[in-house]
Amino acid sequence: MRSTTVTEQPPTAEYRIEDLAHLSGATVRTIRAYQDRGLLPRPERRGRANVYGETHLARLRQIADLLDRGYTLASIKELLAAWDAGLDLGGVLGLVAEIDGPWTDEEASRISRPDLDTAFGGTSDEEAIAEAVELGVLERIPGKDDEFLVPSPQELAVAAELHSAGVPLLAISGHLRELRGQVEHIASRFLDFTTEHVFQPFLDHPPTDAEAAEAAALVRRLRPLAQQTIDAELARAMRTLATRYLRHHLSEALPAEAEPVARAGTAAKAVTKAEAAAKAEAVVAAPGPVMDPRTATGPTAAPEAVLLPAEAVQAVRALVGAENAAAFIAAAAHREVQARTMDALAADGGGTASACGSQATSTGGRRKAPAADEAAGADTTHTEHQAGNEP
C-alpha cells in the first residue's frame, strides 16, 4: 500500500485591527477612516471580532506609498479601483501624477511668528491668524507654535501690502473668501470646457497606457492656458473698470465749481500742456490751496489760496499725473468760470439775453444753465434762429 504525503498549507495570517495598525504604521483611527472612504476592504466578521488579512496589510502599504508620492486620497481611491479591475496602472499613474502636480512654479516657505507679526504692523492678532489658518494662507507646523508654513508666499505678501495700505485684516480675509469662491467657479468652468472638448474621448472607458500618456501630454500643454487667460482678462477688466471708477468717484469728490475736471476734454478747445502750465502760476503740489481763477484777471494779479478736498487732488493726479495736476485744476476752474459768466449773461433778460444767447451759441454751443433756460423763455427759439443764420 502506497503512502501519500499531504503537504499542509501555511495558515493565512489574520490580524486584529491593533496588530494591523502596528504592522502597517497606520493608526487604528486611520484604518477605520480608510474603510469608511472605501479605500480599504471591510474585515471578515468572526463572532464578535473583526479579522483582517494580508490583503488589508498590502492595501495599507499601497496607500502609504501613494501618499508619499504626493497623491490625494481621492486620486488613490480611483487608482486602487482601476488596480482591482486588473488594469495596468503605469499610464494611469502618470496621468494622475500630472494632474496632481503643482499648477504654479511658486514654492512654499516658512515664516516665524515674530516675522509674521512684523509683516502685519508689529502687532499680534490671534483672530486674524486663525482666519488665515482656516483659509490655508498659513499652515501650522506640528510641534512648532512659533512657526508657520506658507503655501503661497505671494498671497501672504499681497495681504501684508493691503494691510499696510490701511485694510483691516479681517476685511482682507473676507475679501479672499469671496474671491476664492469666484475663482473656483472660473476653474470649474475651465475644467468643464476642456473636458467636453478635449478630454471626453479619454473618459468614457478605462484608458490604456498610450491613451493615458496622450492625456497627460495634453494636460501639460493646457496647464498654463488657464493662468494666461485669467491674467489677460483681469488686465483688460482692471483697465476698463479702473478708468470708470476714477471718473465716477472724481465727479462725486469735486465741488460743483470744479465739475468740468471730471469731464475734461469734452468741451470746446483743447489746451496744450505748456499753455495750461502757464495759467497754473500758484497751485501747490500738496492737497490744499490752489489759485482761484476768479482773481487771475491779469499777469500781475495776486493768487488767492483755495482749499480743495484731498480726494479730488489725488484723483486728478491719478488721471493726468502729479506733474500736470496743478495745471489741470487751474485750467478746468478757469474754463468753468468763463462758461458760467456766459451763462449769466445769457440769463440776463430783454435784448441783452437774446444777443448774448446768440453769441454763446456761436462760440461753442455750451448748454445754458437751468436759470438761463427759465429766463430766456419764449425767446429761446428766436435766439437759436438768429444763431443759425450766422456763418
C-alpha positions as CSV (number, residue, x, y, z in Angstrom):
1,M,0.0,0.0,0.0
2,R,1.4,3.3,-1.1
3,S,1.5,6.0,1.4
4,T,0.5,9.5,0.3
5,T,2.2,12.5,1.8
6,V,0.0,15.5,2.3
7,T,1.7,18.9,2.3
8,E,-0.1,21.3,4.7
9,Q,-0.7,24.8,3.5
10,P,0.6,27.5,5.9
11,P,-2.3,29.2,7.7
12,T,-3.4,32.5,6.3
13,A,-2.3,35.4,8.5
14,E,-5.0,37.0,10.5
15,Y,-4.8,40.3,12.4
16,R,-6.8,42.2,14.9
17,I,-7.1,45.9,14.0
18,E,-4.4,46.8,16.6
19,D,-2.0,44.3,15.1
20,L,-2.7,45.6,11.6
21,A,-2.1,49.2,12.7
22,H,1.3,48.1,14.3
23,L,2.5,46.3,11.1
24,S,1.3,48.9,8.6
25,G,2.4,52.0,10.6
26,A,-1.2,53.5,10.4
27,T,-3.3,54.3,13.4
28,V,-6.5,52.4,14.3
29,R,-8.4,55.6,13.6
30,T,-6.8,55.9,10.1
31,I,-7.6,52.3,9.2
32,R,-11.3,52.9,10.1
33,A,-11.3,56.2,8.1
34,Y,-10.0,54.3,5.1
35,Q,-12.7,51.7,5.4
36,D,-15.4,54.5,5.6
37,R,-14.0,56.1,2.4
38,G,-13.9,52.8,0.5
39,L,-10.1,52.7,0.3
40,L,-9.8,49.5,2.4
41,P,-12.0,46.4,2.2
42,R,-14.2,45.6,5.2
43,P,-12.8,43.0,7.6
44,E,-14.2,39.5,7.9
45,R,-16.5,39.1,10.8
46,R,-15.7,36.2,13.2
47,G,-18.2,36.1,16.0
48,R,-17.8,39.4,17.8
49,A,-14.4,40.2,16.4
50,N,-13.2,41.7,13.1
51,V,-10.4,39.9,11.4
52,Y,-8.0,41.4,8.8
53,G,-5.7,39.6,6.5
54,E,-2.7,40.0,4.2
55,T,-4.8,41.8,1.6
56,H,-5.6,44.6,4.1
57,L,-1.9,44.9,5.1
58,A,-0.8,45.1,1.4
59,R,-3.5,47.7,0.6
60,L,-2.4,49.9,3.6
61,R,1.1,49.8,2.3
62,Q,0.0,50.7,-1.2
63,I,-1.9,53.7,0.2
64,A,1.1,54.8,2.3
65,D,3.3,54.6,-0.8
66,L,1.0,56.7,-3.0
67,L,0.6,59.3,-0.3
68,D,4.3,59.6,-0.1
69,R,4.4,60.2,-3.8
70,G,2.0,63.1,-3.4
71,Y,-1.4,61.6,-4.4
72,T,-4.5,62.7,-2.7
73,L,-6.9,60.2,-1.1
74,A,-9.5,60.9,-3.8
75,S,-6.9,60.0,-6.5
76,I,-5.7,57.0,-4.6
77,K,-9.3,55.7,-4.5
78,E,-9.6,55.9,-8.3
79,L,-6.2,54.3,-8.8
80,L,-7.0,51.4,-6.5
81,A,-10.3,50.8,-8.2
82,A,-8.5,50.6,-11.5
83,W,-6.0,48.3,-10.0
84,D,-8.7,46.0,-8.6
85,A,-10.2,45.9,-12.1
86,G,-7.0,44.4,-13.4
87,L,-5.7,47.5,-15.3
88,D,-2.1,48.3,-15.8
89,L,-1.6,51.4,-13.7
90,G,1.6,52.7,-15.4
91,G,-0.1,55.1,-17.7
92,V,-2.9,56.0,-15.2
93,L,-0.3,56.8,-12.5
94,G,1.4,59.1,-14.9
95,L,-1.8,60.9,-15.8
96,V,-2.8,61.3,-12.1
97,A,0.7,62.5,-11.3
98,E,0.4,65.1,-14.0
99,I,-3.0,66.3,-12.7
100,D,-2.0,66.2,-9.1
101,G,1.3,68.1,-9.8
102,P,1.8,71.7,-8.9
103,W,-0.1,74.3,-11.0
104,T,2.3,77.0,-10.2
105,D,6.0,77.5,-10.0
106,E,5.7,79.1,-6.6
107,E,7.3,77.2,-3.8
108,A,6.1,77.1,-0.2
109,S,8.1,78.8,2.5
110,R,8.1,79.1,6.3
111,I,7.7,82.2,8.4
112,S,8.3,82.7,12.1
113,R,5.7,84.2,14.4
114,P,7.8,87.3,15.1
115,D,8.4,87.9,11.4
116,L,4.7,87.4,10.7
117,D,3.8,90.0,13.3
118,T,6.3,92.4,11.9
119,A,4.9,92.0,8.4
120,F,1.5,93.0,9.6
121,G,2.3,96.1,11.6
122,G,4.1,94.6,14.6
123,T,1.1,93.6,16.5
124,S,-0.3,90.0,17.1
125,D,-3.8,89.3,16.1
126,E,-4.9,85.8,17.1
127,E,-8.3,86.1,15.3
128,A,-6.7,87.1,12.1
129,I,-4.1,84.2,12.3
130,A,-6.9,81.7,13.0
131,E,-8.7,83.0,9.9
132,A,-5.5,82.7,7.8
133,V,-5.0,79.1,9.0
134,E,-8.7,78.3,8.2
135,L,-8.2,79.7,4.7
136,G,-5.0,77.8,4.1
137,V,-2.9,81.0,3.8
138,L,-1.0,79.7,6.8
139,E,-0.5,76.1,7.9
140,R,0.5,75.2,11.4
141,I,3.7,73.0,11.8
142,P,3.3,70.2,14.3
143,G,5.4,70.8,17.4
144,K,6.2,74.4,16.4
145,D,3.9,77.0,17.8
146,D,6.1,79.9,16.7
147,E,6.4,79.0,13.0
148,F,4.0,78.6,10.1
149,L,4.2,77.0,6.6
150,V,3.2,79.5,3.9
151,P,1.9,77.6,0.8
152,S,1.8,80.8,-1.3
153,P,4.3,83.5,-0.2
154,Q,2.8,85.8,-2.9
155,E,-0.6,85.6,-1.4
156,L,0.7,86.4,2.0
157,A,2.7,89.3,0.6
158,V,-0.4,90.7,-1.0
159,A,-2.2,90.5,2.3
160,A,0.7,92.3,4.0
161,E,0.7,95.1,1.4
162,L,-3.1,95.6,1.6
163,H,-2.8,95.8,5.4
164,S,0.0,98.4,5.2
165,A,-2.3,100.4,2.9
166,G,-4.9,100.5,5.7
167,V,-7.1,97.5,5.0
168,P,-8.2,95.6,8.2
169,L,-7.0,92.0,8.4
170,L,-10.5,90.6,8.8
171,A,-11.6,92.6,5.7
172,I,-8.7,91.0,3.8
173,S,-9.8,87.5,4.8
174,G,-13.4,88.2,4.0
175,H,-12.4,89.5,0.5
176,L,-10.2,86.4,0.0
177,R,-13.2,84.1,0.8
178,E,-15.3,85.9,-1.8
179,L,-12.6,85.9,-4.3
180,R,-11.8,82.2,-3.8
181,G,-15.4,81.3,-4.5
182,Q,-15.4,83.3,-7.7
183,V,-12.0,81.8,-8.8
184,E,-13.1,78.3,-8.1
185,H,-16.2,78.9,-10.3
186,I,-13.9,80.0,-13.1
187,A,-11.7,76.9,-12.6
188,S,-14.7,74.7,-12.7
189,R,-15.9,76.2,-15.9
190,F,-12.5,75.8,-17.5
191,L,-12.4,72.1,-16.5
192,D,-16.0,71.6,-17.8
193,F,-14.9,73.3,-21.1
194,T,-11.7,71.2,-21.6
195,T,-13.5,68.0,-20.5
196,E,-16.2,68.5,-23.1
197,H,-13.9,69.5,-26.0
198,V,-10.6,67.8,-25.2
199,F,-10.7,65.0,-22.7
200,Q,-14.0,63.4,-23.2
201,P,-12.6,60.6,-25.5
202,F,-10.3,59.5,-22.6
203,L,-13.1,59.4,-20.0
204,D,-15.8,57.1,-21.5
205,H,-13.7,54.0,-20.8
206,P,-10.7,53.0,-18.7
207,P,-7.7,54.5,-20.6
208,T,-4.9,52.3,-22.0
209,D,-1.3,53.2,-21.3
210,A,-1.0,55.0,-24.6
211,E,-4.2,57.0,-24.1
212,A,-3.2,57.9,-20.5
213,A,0.2,59.1,-21.8
214,E,-1.6,61.2,-24.5
215,A,-3.9,62.7,-22.0
216,A,-1.0,63.6,-19.6
217,A,0.7,65.3,-22.5
218,L,-2.5,67.4,-23.2
219,V,-2.6,68.3,-19.5
220,R,0.9,69.6,-19.7
221,R,0.0,71.7,-22.8
222,L,-3.2,73.1,-21.4
223,R,-1.9,73.7,-17.9
224,P,-0.7,77.3,-18.4
225,L,-3.7,78.3,-20.5
226,A,-6.0,78.9,-17.6
227,Q,-3.5,81.2,-15.9
228,Q,-2.7,83.1,-19.1
229,T,-6.4,83.6,-19.9
230,I,-7.1,84.9,-16.4
231,D,-4.1,87.2,-16.5
232,A,-5.2,88.7,-19.8
233,E,-8.9,89.1,-18.9
234,L,-8.1,90.5,-15.5
235,A,-5.8,93.1,-17.0
236,R,-8.5,94.1,-19.5
237,A,-11.2,94.3,-16.9
238,M,-9.0,96.4,-14.5
239,R,-8.1,98.8,-17.2
240,T,-11.7,99.3,-18.2
241,L,-13.2,99.4,-14.7
242,A,-10.4,101.4,-13.0
243,T,-11.0,104.2,-15.5
244,R,-14.7,104.1,-15.0
245,Y,-14.3,104.1,-11.2
246,L,-11.9,107.0,-11.3
247,R,-14.3,109.1,-13.4
248,H,-17.3,108.2,-11.1
249,H,-15.5,109.0,-7.8
250,L,-13.8,112.1,-9.2
251,S,-17.2,113.6,-10.2
252,E,-18.5,112.9,-6.7
253,A,-15.5,114.2,-4.9
254,L,-15.1,117.5,-6.7
255,P,-17.3,120.5,-5.7
256,A,-19.8,121.9,-8.1
257,E,-17.4,124.6,-9.3
258,A,-14.8,122.0,-10.4
259,E,-17.1,119.5,-12.1
260,P,-15.5,120.1,-15.5
261,V,-12.4,118.3,-14.2
262,A,-14.3,115.1,-14.3
263,R,-15.4,115.6,-17.9
264,A,-12.2,117.2,-19.2
265,G,-11.7,117.2,-22.9
266,T,-15.4,117.2,-23.8
267,A,-15.7,120.9,-24.3
268,A,-14.6,123.5,-26.9
269,K,-10.9,123.8,-27.5
270,A,-8.0,121.7,-26.1
271,V,-5.2,123.4,-24.3
272,T,-1.6,122.3,-24.6
273,K,0.4,121.3,-21.5
274,A,2.6,124.4,-21.9
275,E,-0.4,126.7,-22.0
276,A,-2.1,125.0,-19.1
277,A,1.1,125.2,-17.0
278,A,1.4,128.9,-17.8
279,K,-2.0,129.5,-16.3
280,A,-1.3,127.5,-13.1
281,E,1.0,130.0,-11.5
282,A,0.3,129.4,-7.8
283,V,-1.1,125.9,-7.5
284,V,0.8,124.0,-4.8
285,A,1.6,120.3,-5.2
286,A,0.1,119.1,-1.9
287,P,-3.7,118.7,-1.4
288,G,-4.5,122.2,-0.3
289,P,-4.6,125.7,-1.6
290,V,-4.7,126.5,-5.3
291,M,-5.1,129.7,-7.2
292,D,-8.6,130.9,-7.5
293,P,-9.0,131.6,-11.3
294,R,-11.5,134.4,-10.5
295,T,-8.7,136.6,-9.2
296,A,-6.4,135.9,-12.2
297,T,-7.5,139.0,-14.2
298,G,-4.1,139.8,-15.4
299,P,-0.4,138.8,-15.4
300,T,0.2,140.7,-12.1
301,A,-2.9,139.5,-10.3
302,A,-2.1,138.2,-6.8
303,P,-3.0,134.5,-6.3
304,E,-5.6,133.6,-3.7
305,A,-5.4,130.2,-1.8
306,V,-8.4,127.9,-2.1
307,L,-8.6,124.6,-0.3
308,L,-9.6,121.5,-2.4
309,P,-10.5,118.1,-1.0
310,A,-7.5,115.8,-0.8
311,E,-9.5,113.1,-2.6
312,A,-10.1,115.4,-5.5
313,V,-6.5,116.3,-5.9
314,Q,-5.4,112.7,-5.6
315,A,-8.0,111.7,-8.3
316,V,-6.7,114.4,-10.6
317,R,-3.1,113.2,-10.1
318,A,-4.2,109.7,-11.0
319,L,-5.9,111.0,-14.1
320,V,-3.2,113.3,-15.5
321,G,-0.1,112.7,-13.4
322,A,1.3,114.6,-10.5
323,E,3.3,117.0,-12.7
324,N,0.2,118.1,-14.6
325,A,-2.3,118.2,-11.7
326,A,-1.9,121.8,-10.8
327,A,-2.2,123.0,-14.4
328,F,-5.2,120.7,-15.0
329,I,-7.2,122.1,-11.9
330,A,-6.4,125.7,-12.8
331,A,-7.4,125.3,-16.4
332,A,-10.6,123.5,-15.5
333,A,-11.6,126.2,-13.0
334,H,-10.7,128.9,-15.4
335,R,-12.9,127.3,-18.1
336,E,-15.8,126.8,-15.8
337,V,-15.7,130.5,-14.7
338,Q,-15.8,131.6,-18.3
339,A,-18.7,129.3,-19.0
340,R,-20.7,130.5,-16.1
341,T,-20.0,134.1,-17.0
342,M,-21.5,133.4,-20.4
343,D,-24.5,131.6,-18.8
344,A,-25.1,134.5,-16.5
345,L,-25.0,137.0,-19.5
346,A,-27.4,134.7,-21.4
347,A,-29.8,134.6,-18.4
348,D,-30.0,138.4,-18.3
349,G,-33.4,139.4,-19.6
350,G,-34.5,141.5,-22.6
351,G,-32.5,142.2,-25.7
352,T,-29.2,141.6,-23.9
353,A,-30.2,138.0,-23.2
354,S,-31.1,137.5,-26.9
355,A,-27.8,138.9,-28.1
356,C,-25.7,137.1,-25.6
357,G,-27.5,133.9,-26.2
358,S,-26.7,134.2,-29.9
359,Q,-23.0,134.8,-29.0
360,A,-22.9,131.7,-26.7
361,T,-24.4,129.5,-29.4
362,S,-21.9,130.6,-32.0
363,T,-18.8,130.4,-29.8
364,G,-19.1,126.8,-28.6
365,G,-22.6,125.6,-28.2
366,R,-22.4,125.2,-24.4
367,R,-25.5,124.4,-22.6
368,K,-27.5,127.1,-20.8
369,A,-27.8,126.8,-17.0
370,P,-31.3,126.0,-15.8
371,A,-31.7,129.6,-14.7
372,A,-30.9,130.7,-18.2
373,D,-33.5,128.4,-19.6
374,E,-36.2,129.9,-17.4
375,A,-35.1,133.4,-18.1
376,A,-34.9,133.0,-21.8
377,G,-38.5,131.6,-22.0
378,A,-40.1,132.1,-25.3
379,D,-37.0,134.0,-26.7
380,T,-35.1,130.7,-26.9
381,T,-36.4,129.8,-30.4
382,H,-35.8,133.3,-31.7
383,T,-32.3,133.3,-30.3
384,E,-31.3,129.9,-31.8
385,H,-32.8,131.0,-35.2
386,Q,-30.5,134.1,-35.2
387,A,-27.5,132.0,-34.3
388,G,-28.3,129.5,-37.0
389,N,-28.2,132.3,-39.6
390,E,-24.7,133.3,-38.7
391,P,-21.9,131.9,-40.9
